[in-house]
Amino acid sequence: MAVDASPLAPGWLTVPADPAALERKLWAEDVLRGSDGALEIDGVRVTDLAREFGTPLYVVSETDFRARASAFRDAFNEAFRELCGGVDTFYAGKSFLCSEVAHWVSEEGLGLDTCSGGELAVALRAGIPGHRLGLHGNNKSAAEITRALDADLGRIVVDSLQEVALVGGLAVERGVTANVLLRVTPGVHAETHEFIATAHEDQKFGLSLATDPDTTDDDGASPAAQAVSAALRHPGINLLGVHCHIGSQIFEPEGFELAARRLLGFLAEVRDRHGVELRELDLGGGYGIAYTEADTPRPPRDIAQAMAGVVGTTCTELDLRVPRISIEPGRAIVGPTTFTLYTVGTTKVVRVDGAGPEQDVTHPRRYVSVDGGMSDNARPVLYGADYSAVLASRLPTAEPVLSRVVGKHCESGDIVVRDVYLPTDTTAGDLLAVPGTGAYCWSLSSNYNYIPRPPVVAVAGGKARLIVRGETEDDLLARDIPRSPVSPSPSSGAEPTV
């Protein structure tokens, strides 16, 4: 008999009616169960992938990635065509970036946003022209800004008054003009985890619109208004417009719509004060995806139509020319395209106290350990993120039992999936697949406990190929500087060996 989830698990978690079925919104379109019950991606069996590349393994569908990228591109272009001629869609590279993915982004007609010199180096190595690249960051170094200027980037997103002077000064020194968007904080509270909400006042990003006595100048101008004045005066800056990003993993439209209204209102203030209509408005990204069956992501067309309606109406009310709109989807493109493949190791059953009226009753929970964990997916530890998991190497036939999938690291918080139903006979050697791991898993991966980071395999046309090589122990040791054999230990008092 399956265990009742209600005393222990989140309210959304229920015993699956069909343990073999895949919740479609969690997976790439080309992932399914084959005739023998094992998962396949575009006809490639996960058992074959594990045999060839090992586990843990990130498996990404190139076909699904391209389809999601083009869906955002086309939906927003259609929605905004009559308003401003279309939309510039920039893939947020911080979600997952390597040279091959940069090629996919470029080939699908998207620009690419980078957040560091390293990400910019990947984009340039992939041959993406500078005018289709952007550089973000709240604390860019002079070297990063200089690289962006030398590559003639289409946009540098400036995050502070200090950075206006830094970017402009470096541009003048090099005899060029920096294309700049000012990141503005619209004061919108996004309904998401506090660590990934980025448009409220008390955080590190952006220039506030608020006219607080502690931050305004003698004329009562907000930090954002001060930055506009400074950028318009600076000979090294070409001020394109403004940018905002209200957070990540957001499902409800109200936050995006409110941010758009506030930024358009700010553009109208700039026009009235300076006689300049800034021609670009970047509304960021943050669109949510499904990590569990409870998540309800909105299709790109719905998002685009809603935002176009707000932008059009607001510009009419303000008698403002509609600026060229940009968006920055990252997670919404790459997240669902990928799953992580693990091999099961030890399993055990523990007793857990109930909650509420059943607090005096204990319930069983099965712990299923896998050969990865927080080093390849830090999000559950960082944000308490929820995931799902399925038995991937065979058809589940045994009764499902409430389980917790955990990693191999020396941390009790090393949890991969907090609550999921898995077959009672899940055992060592089985393969588990965790969907929705395309965004912020590889990019946040680490070598905790000196564990090598996993490889990334792309599948398309019925073939799998390595796009990021997995690390080896030799890689881990390569940066470790061993003690010279002729150097004595500082505490031993021993004479050097000659």
RACORRA-V429573 format. One record per pair of residues at least 24 apart in sequence whose C-alpha atoms are under 10 Angstrom apart, sorted by the first residue. I is the first residue (numbers start at 1). GAP is how many residues later the second one is. Records with the same first field share a line. If there is no record, write none. Layout:
I=GAP + GAP
This chain:
1=398 + 399 + 400
2=396 + 397 + 398 + 399 + 400 + 419 + 421 + 422
3=360 + 361 + 362 + 396 + 397 + 398 + 399 + 418
4=359 + 360 + 397 + 398
5=358 + 360 + 396 + 397 + 398 + 414 + 415 + 416
6=348 + 349
7=345 + 346 + 347 + 348 + 349 + 350 + 351 + 352 + 354 + 355 + 356
8=344 + 345 + 346 + 347 + 354 + 355 + 356 + 357 + 394 + 411
9=393 + 394 + 409 + 410 + 411
10=284 + 408 + 409 + 410
11=283
12=280 + 281 + 282 + 283
13=279 + 280 + 281 + 375 + 389 + 406 + 407 + 408
14=279 + 388 + 406 + 407
15=384 + 385 + 386 + 387 + 405 + 406 + 407
16=384 + 404 + 405 + 406
17=383
18=378 + 379 + 382
19=371 + 372 + 376 + 377 + 378 + 379 + 380 + 381 + 402 + 403 + 404
20=370 + 371 + 372 + 374 + 375 + 376 + 377
21=369 + 374 + 375
22=367 + 368
23=267 + 269 + 270 + 365 + 412
24=266 + 269
25=264 + 265 + 266 + 267 + 268 + 270 + 271 + 272 + 311 + 410 + 411
26=263 + 264 + 265 + 266 + 267 + 269 + 309 + 310 + 311 + 312 + 313 + 361 + 362 + 408 + 409 + 410 + 411
27=34 + 37 + 263 + 264 + 308 + 309 + 310 + 311 + 312 + 407 + 408 + 409 + 410
28=32 + 33 + 34 + 35 + 36 + 37 + 40 + 306 + 307 + 308 + 309 + 310 + 311 + 407 + 408
29=32 + 34 + 35 + 36 + 38 + 307 + 308
30=31 + 32 + 33 + 34 + 307 + 429 + 430
31=30 + 33 + 306 + 307 + 308
32=360
33=359 + 360 + 361 + 362
34=359 + 360 + 361
35=359 + 360
36=357 + 358 + 359
37=354 + 355 + 356 + 357 + 358 + 359
38=353 + 354 + 355 + 356 + 357 + 358 + 393
39=351 + 352 + 353 + 354 + 355 + 356 + 392 + 393 + 394
40=352 + 353 + 422
41=417 + 418 + 419 + 420 + 421 + 422 + 423
42=417 + 418 + 419 + 420 + 421 + 422
43=416 + 417 + 418 + 419 + 420
44=415 + 416 + 417 + 418 + 419 + 420
45=347 + 348 + 417
46=295 + 346 + 347 + 348 + 385 + 386 + 387
47=294 + 345 + 346 + 347 + 383 + 384
48=345 + 416
49=292 + 408 + 410 + 415 + 416
50=291 + 292 + 293 + 343 + 381
52=412
53=401 + 402 + 403 + 404 + 411 + 412 + 413 + 416 + 417
54=287 + 288 + 289 + 400 + 401 + 416
55=285 + 286 + 287 + 288 + 289 + 315 + 316 + 317 + 376 + 399 + 400 + 415
56=284 + 285 + 286 + 287 + 314 + 315 + 316 + 317 + 320 + 375 + 376 + 377 + 397 + 398 + 399 + 400 + 414
57=282 + 283 + 284 + 285 + 286 + 315 + 319 + 376 + 396 + 397 + 398 + 399 + 400 + 413
58=280 + 281 + 282 + 283 + 284 + 318 + 375 + 376 + 377 + 379 + 380 + 383 + 384 + 396 + 397 + 398 + 399 + 400 + 410 + 412
59=278 + 279 + 280 + 281 + 282 + 374 + 376 + 378 + 379 + 396 + 397 + 398 + 399 + 400 + 405 + 406 + 407
60=274 + 275 + 276 + 277 + 278 + 279 + 280 + 376 + 377 + 378 + 396 + 397 + 398 + 399 + 400 + 404 + 407
61=273 + 275 + 276 + 277 + 278 + 377 + 396 + 397 + 398 + 399 + 400 + 403
62=38 + 39 + 42 + 272 + 275 + 276 + 395 + 396 + 397 + 398 + 399 + 402
63=41 + 274 + 395 + 396 + 397 + 398
64=269 + 270 + 272 + 273 + 274 + 395 + 396
65=36 + 39 + 40 + 43 + 267 + 268 + 269 + 270 + 271 + 272 + 273 + 373
66=35 + 38 + 39 + 41 + 42 + 267 + 268 + 271
67=41 + 266 + 270
68=40 + 231 + 232 + 261 + 264 + 265 + 266 + 267 + 268 + 269
69=35 + 36 + 39 + 40 + 41 + 231 + 260 + 261 + 263 + 264 + 265
70=35 + 38 + 39 + 40 + 263
71=228 + 229 + 230 + 262
72=38 + 227 + 228 + 229 + 231 + 232 + 255 + 256 + 257 + 260 + 261
73=35 + 36 + 37 + 227 + 228 + 231 + 254 + 256
74=226 + 227 + 230
75=224 + 225 + 226 + 227 + 228 + 229 + 230
76=224 + 225 + 226 + 227 + 228 + 229 + 231 + 232 + 249 + 250 + 251
77=224 + 227 + 248
78=223 + 226 + 227 + 230
79=222 + 223 + 224 + 225 + 226 + 227 + 228 + 229 + 230
80=224 + 225 + 227 + 228 + 229 + 231 + 232 + 242 + 244 + 245
81=227
82=226 + 230
83=225 + 226 + 228 + 229 + 232 + 238 + 239 + 240 + 241 + 242
84=195 + 224 + 228 + 237 + 238 + 239 + 240 + 241
85=237 + 238 + 239 + 240
86=238 + 239 + 240
87=195 + 217 + 236 + 237 + 238 + 239 + 240
88=44 + 192 + 194 + 236 + 237 + 238 + 239 + 240
89=24 + 43 + 193 + 195 + 196 + 236 + 237 + 238 + 239 + 240
90=24 + 42 + 43 + 44 + 192 + 194 + 195 + 236 + 237 + 238 + 239 + 240
91=42 + 43 + 194 + 236 + 237 + 238 + 239 + 240 + 241 + 242 + 243
92=42 + 44 + 192 + 193 + 194 + 235 + 236 + 237 + 238 + 239 + 240 + 241 + 242
93=26 + 27 + 29 + 30 + 235 + 236 + 237 + 238 + 241 + 346 + 350
94=25 + 236 + 237 + 345 + 346 + 349 + 350
95=234 + 235 + 236 + 237 + 238 + 239 + 240 + 343 + 344 + 345 + 346 + 347 + 348 + 349
96=234 + 235 + 237 + 238 + 239 + 341 + 342 + 343 + 344 + 345 + 346 + 347 + 348
97=25 + 26 + 233 + 237 + 342 + 343 + 345 + 346 + 371
98=24 + 25 + 27 + 28 + 345 + 358 + 369 + 370
99=24 + 25 + 26 + 27 + 28 + 368 + 369
100=26 + 358 + 366 + 367 + 368
101=25 + 233 + 357 + 366
102=24 + 25 + 26
103=24 + 25
106=26
110=218
111=43 + 215 + 216 + 217
112=216 + 217 + 218
113=42 + 43 + 44 + 215 + 216 + 217
114=42
115=24 + 25 + 29 + 42
116=24 + 25 + 28 + 29
117=24 + 26 + 27 + 28 + 29 + 30 + 31
118=26
120=24 + 27 + 28 + 31 + 33
121=26 + 27
124=27
129=24 + 25
130=24 + 25
131=24 + 48
134=45 + 46 + 47
135=45
136=45 + 47
137=46 + 68 + 69
138=25 + 45 + 66 + 67 + 68
139=24 + 65 + 66
140=26 + 27
141=25 + 26
142=24 + 25 + 28
143=27
145=25 + 26 + 33
146=24 + 25 + 27 + 28
148=30
149=25 + 26 + 27 + 28 + 29 + 30
150=24 + 26 + 28
152=24 + 25 + 26 + 27
153=25 + 26 + 27
154=24 + 25 + 26 + 27 + 86
155=24 + 25 + 26 + 27 + 83 + 84 + 85 + 86
156=24 + 25 + 26 + 27 + 83 + 84
157=24 + 25 + 26 + 27 + 49 + 83 + 84 + 85 + 86 + 87 + 125
158=24 + 25 + 26 + 47 + 48 + 49 + 69 + 73 + 84 + 85
159=24 + 25 + 26 + 45 + 46 + 47 + 48 + 65 + 68 + 84
160=24 + 44 + 45 + 46 + 47 + 48 + 63 + 64 + 66 + 67
161=45 + 46 + 62 + 63 + 65 + 66 + 67 + 69 + 70
162=65
163=64
164=63 + 64 + 66 + 67 + 70 + 72 + 73
165=62 + 65 + 66 + 69 + 71 + 72
167=64 + 67 + 69 + 70
168=62 + 63 + 66 + 67 + 68 + 69 + 70
169=65 + 66 + 67 + 68
170=66
171=64 + 65 + 66
172=62 + 63 + 64 + 65
173=63
174=62
175=61
176=59 + 60 + 61
177=57 + 58 + 59 + 60 + 61 + 62
178=57 + 58 + 59 + 60 + 61 + 62
179=57 + 58 + 59 + 60 + 61 + 62
180=51 + 56 + 57 + 58 + 59 + 60 + 61 + 62 + 63
181=47 + 50 + 56 + 57 + 58 + 59 + 60 + 61 + 62 + 63 + 97 + 99 + 100 + 101
182=24 + 25 + 42 + 45 + 46 + 49 + 57 + 58 + 59 + 60 + 61 + 62 + 99 + 100
183=24 + 25 + 41 + 44 + 58 + 59 + 60 + 61 + 62 + 99 + 101
184=24 + 25 + 39 + 40 + 41 + 43 + 58 + 59 + 60 + 61 + 62 + 75 + 78 + 79 + 82
185=24 + 25 + 38 + 39 + 58 + 59 + 60 + 61 + 74 + 77 + 78
186=24 + 38 + 57 + 58 + 59 + 60 + 72 + 73 + 74 + 75 + 76 + 77 + 80
187=59 + 68 + 71 + 72 + 75
188=57 + 58 + 59 + 66 + 67 + 68 + 69 + 70 + 71 + 74
189=57 + 58 + 66 + 69 + 70
190=55 + 56 + 57 + 58 + 59 + 60 + 61 + 62 + 63 + 64 + 65 + 66 + 69 + 96
191=55 + 56 + 57 + 58 + 59 + 60 + 61 + 63 + 64
192=54 + 55 + 56 + 57 + 58 + 59 + 60 + 94 + 96
193=54 + 55 + 56 + 57 + 190 + 191 + 192
194=53 + 54 + 189
195=52 + 53 + 187 + 188
196=50 + 51 + 52 + 53 + 54 + 90 + 187
197=48 + 49 + 50 + 51 + 52 + 53 + 89
198=46 + 47 + 48 + 49 + 50 + 88
199=45 + 46 + 47 + 48 + 56 + 60
200=46 + 47
205=39 + 40
206=37 + 38 + 39
207=36 + 37
209=53 + 54 + 57
224=42
225=41 + 42 + 44 + 45 + 48
228=42 + 46 + 50
229=41 + 44 + 45
232=42 + 44
239=39 + 40 + 41
240=37 + 38 + 39 + 40 + 41 + 83 + 84
241=26 + 36 + 37 + 38 + 39 + 40 + 41 + 82 + 83 + 84
242=24 + 25 + 36 + 37 + 38 + 39 + 40 + 41
243=37 + 38 + 39 + 40 + 41 + 82 + 83 + 84
244=37 + 38 + 39 + 40 + 41 + 83
245=37 + 38 + 39 + 40 + 41 + 82 + 83
246=37 + 38 + 39 + 40
247=37 + 38 + 39 + 40 + 41
248=36 + 37 + 38 + 39 + 40 + 41 + 81 + 82 + 83 + 84
249=36 + 37 + 38 + 39 + 40 + 41 + 46 + 48 + 82 + 83
250=35 + 36 + 37 + 38 + 39 + 47 + 48
251=35 + 36 + 37 + 38 + 39 + 44 + 45 + 46 + 47 + 52
252=35 + 36 + 44 + 45 + 46 + 51
253=34 + 45 + 49 + 50 + 53 + 54
254=52 + 53
256=27 + 28 + 29 + 30 + 31 + 47 + 50 + 51 + 54
257=26 + 49 + 50 + 51 + 52 + 53 + 54
258=49 + 52
259=24
260=47 + 48 + 50 + 51 + 54
261=46 + 49 + 50 + 52 + 53 + 54
262=52
263=48
264=47 + 50 + 51 + 54 + 56 + 57 + 58 + 59
265=49 + 50 + 52 + 53 + 55
267=48 + 51 + 53 + 54 + 56
268=47 + 50 + 51 + 52 + 53
269=49
271=49
277=43 + 44 + 45 + 46
278=43 + 44 + 45 + 46
279=42 + 43 + 44 + 45 + 46
280=42 + 43 + 44 + 45 + 46
281=41 + 42 + 43 + 44 + 45 + 46
282=41 + 42 + 43 + 44 + 45 + 46
283=24 + 42 + 43 + 44 + 45
284=41 + 42 + 43 + 44 + 45 + 46
285=41 + 42 + 43 + 44 + 45 + 46 + 47
286=41 + 42 + 43 + 44 + 45 + 46
287=41 + 42 + 43 + 44 + 45 + 46
288=41 + 42 + 43 + 44 + 47
289=42 + 43 + 44 + 45 + 46 + 47 + 147
290=42 + 45 + 46 + 96 + 97 + 98 + 145 + 146
291=44 + 45 + 94 + 95 + 96 + 97 + 98 + 143 + 144 + 145 + 146
292=93 + 94 + 95 + 96 + 97 + 128 + 143 + 144
293=94 + 95
297=35
298=34
299=33
300=29 + 32
330=108 + 109 + 110
331=105 + 106 + 107 + 108 + 109
332=104 + 106 + 107
333=105 + 106
334=102 + 103 + 104 + 105 + 106
335=100 + 101 + 102 + 103 + 104 + 105 + 106
336=99 + 100 + 101 + 102 + 103
337=98 + 99 + 100 + 101 + 102 + 121
338=95 + 96 + 97 + 98 + 99 + 100 + 101 + 118 + 119 + 120
339=50 + 93 + 94 + 95 + 96 + 97 + 98 + 99
340=32 + 36 + 37 + 49 + 92 + 93 + 94 + 95 + 96 + 97 + 98 + 101 + 102 + 114 + 116
341=29 + 30 + 31 + 48 + 49 + 50 + 51 + 52 + 90 + 91 + 92 + 93 + 94
342=27 + 28 + 29 + 30 + 31 + 49 + 50 + 65 + 87 + 88 + 89 + 90 + 91 + 92
343=26 + 27 + 28 + 29 + 49 + 50 + 84 + 85 + 86 + 87 + 88 + 89 + 90
344=24 + 25 + 26 + 27 + 28 + 47 + 61 + 62 + 63 + 82 + 83 + 84 + 85 + 86 + 87 + 88
345=24 + 25 + 26 + 62 + 63 + 81 + 82 + 83 + 84 + 85 + 86
346=24 + 25 + 62 + 80 + 81 + 82 + 83
347=56 + 57 + 58 + 59 + 78 + 79 + 80 + 81
348=55 + 79
349=54 + 55
363=39
364=37 + 38 + 39
365=36 + 37 + 38 + 39 + 54 + 56
366=35 + 36 + 37 + 38 + 39 + 53 + 54 + 55 + 56 + 58 + 60
367=35 + 36 + 37 + 38 + 39 + 48 + 51 + 52
368=35 + 36 + 37 + 38 + 39 + 48 + 49 + 54 + 58 + 59 + 60 + 64
369=35 + 36 + 37 + 38 + 39 + 46 + 47 + 58 + 59
370=35 + 36 + 37 + 38 + 39 + 46 + 58 + 59 + 60 + 61 + 62
371=35 + 36 + 37 + 38
372=34 + 35 + 36 + 37 + 42 + 44 + 79 + 80 + 81 + 82
373=32 + 33 + 34 + 35 + 36 + 40 + 41 + 42 + 43 + 44 + 72 + 75
374=32 + 33 + 34 + 35 + 36 + 37 + 39 + 40 + 41 + 42 + 67 + 70 + 71 + 72 + 73 + 74
375=32 + 33 + 34 + 39 + 66 + 67 + 69 + 70 + 71 + 72 + 73 + 74 + 75 + 76 + 77 + 78 + 79
376=31 + 40 + 61 + 64 + 65 + 66 + 67 + 68 + 69 + 70 + 71 + 72 + 75 + 76 + 77 + 78
377=30 + 37 + 38 + 39 + 60 + 62 + 63 + 64 + 65 + 66 + 67 + 68 + 69
378=36 + 37 + 38 + 62 + 63 + 64 + 65 + 66 + 67 + 68
379=36 + 37 + 58 + 60 + 61 + 62 + 65 + 66
380=33 + 34 + 35 + 36 + 37 + 38
381=32 + 33 + 34 + 35
384=29 + 31 + 33 + 34
385=30 + 31 + 32 + 33
386=29 + 30 + 31 + 32 + 33 + 34
387=29 + 30 + 31 + 32 + 33 + 47 + 48 + 49 + 50
388=28 + 29 + 30 + 31 + 32 + 33 + 45 + 46 + 47 + 48
389=27 + 28 + 30 + 31 + 32 + 33 + 43 + 44 + 45 + 46 + 47
390=30 + 31 + 32 + 33 + 41 + 42 + 43 + 44 + 45
391=30 + 31 + 32 + 35 + 39 + 40 + 41 + 42 + 43
392=38 + 39 + 40 + 41 + 42
393=36 + 37 + 38 + 39 + 40
394=36 + 37 + 38
395=28
396=26 + 27 + 28 + 29 + 30
397=26 + 27 + 28
398=24 + 25 + 26 + 27 + 28
399=24 + 25 + 26
400=24 + 25 + 26
401=24 + 25
405=27 + 29
408=41 + 43
409=39 + 40 + 41 + 42
410=38 + 39
447=24 + 29
450=26 + 27
451=25
452=24
